[in-house]
């Protein structure tokens, strides 16, 4: 497979590190606004090279994809660039993959009750065009969304006869030495997903919203992480799972911690979460970009991080046995735990970005082999889960787990 990789930040570089060990990769052309980052990632393998492009310009993406004869455009850039990269790939006649979908716009009058423009709406609106051209846009194929969605599909296919709730739950016990506040993922993306009204889906109500950080619950994470308080956060899984998996409810909750939430709320009160440029001494700057520039690059924090991160799908419903017969109430948590010390030793990548990058590499391999195929705009739930999970825990040597839990009475 010939891949055009747009973005050589932490996730993009981890993608290259993991892909450098896989034979299905014929070439990866890497484009980033920071040429030094692109060159760093390209140095990981002789099959990799750099290319000039502008992620905000669909024509530039099209030109780069054609110049590199890309089979697939891999979007590892911030969510604000989803649509130009998505549209550029389509114009070039290349397949497309991302790890975050087109951004949302809150309801103008009742943002904490009703959805406005939802995550992914702009992409799904063009699905028929992709189908007509026989092109595949596999969206939300990171870890969350991504691996967690594969877990949900696996649960529906193999573990349950009927599903009540699919609850994506994310928690960690990681600390960053030497910093009072240092997010382990892009602060631009964290602000976008955490300060927007969270979305919930229910069979009888469809999609609706709640206030940010609502409905706290304590969730016990495996791998030694333990109990973490999680809150509602806007995330793509809630928009993807109900399209392909028959269930009654879908939620996403993230273990942020009180201090992290307080920082985000303060940024919001001060208007520092805004993306529209403001005038500062004659210069036009985006407040959110200023915040990002003031914080350490998450990709540079690896040697200061200690701990583990966990992503997974908590699923409840009526279980099934090996023959497919119903067995009664069942509750499981399918999960993927990654230890920062292990990913740093393996690839020099901190755990959060490595965990985000491994899923899309596996997905590219399954597409190249023909195991995953299709056309149109789809999520990971549209694909067969077993081949993915076999590679993840097998050749990619990153085990996943399944924990049975006592069903609620």
Number of C-alpha atoms within 10 A of each C-alpha: 18 20 24 31 27 29 22 27 24 25 27 26 28 27 27 25 24 19 23 19 12 14 9 15 18 11 21 28 25 29 27 23 15 11 14 12 20 26 18 15 25 23 15 17 15 10 14 22 20 21 19 17 20 17 25 15 15 23 19 18 28 24 17 25 28 17 13 16 18 24 20 27 30 28 26 28 21 18 17 18 20 26 20 20 29 27 19 25 32 24 16 22 22 23 23 25 29 26 26 26 29 25 21 19 14 18 16 9 9 12 18 17 17 17 22 18 14 20 24 21 15 16 21 18 10 13 17 13 15 19 15 10 12 14 22 23 26 28 27 27 30 27 25 25 29 30 32 29 31 29 30 29 24 19 27 23 17 16 24 25 18 21 23 20 20 30 22 27 26 24 26 25 17 17 16 17 13 9 12 6 14 17 17 23 19 20 22 19 15 14 18 22 19 21 19 21 29 28 29 24 22 17 13 8 10 12 19 17 23 21 16 20 22 14 11 13 15 12 18 16 23 20 16 12 17 13 16 19 16 23 23 25 28 27 28 26 28 25 22 22 26 20 13 16 20 16 21 18 22 24 24 25 24 24 24 19 13 9 10 14 17 12 12 17 19 13 18 14 10 10 12 18 24 18 16 11 13 13 9 9 6 7 8 11 14 17 19 21 17 14 15 17 11 9 14 16 17 20 22 15 18 20 16 13 20 16 16 21 21 22 28 29 29 26 27 24 22 19 22 21 13 8 7 13 12 15 13 13 18 21 21 19 26 24 25 25 23 23 21 26 18 14 20 16 11 13 16 19 29 31 30 26 26 28 28 26 28 25 26 27 24 22 24 23 20 19 18 17 12 10 13 18 15 16 18 21 23 22 26 27 27 20 22 17 21 15 14 21 20 14 18 20 14 12 10 17 10 16 15 19 14 16 12 12 13 9 13 8 4
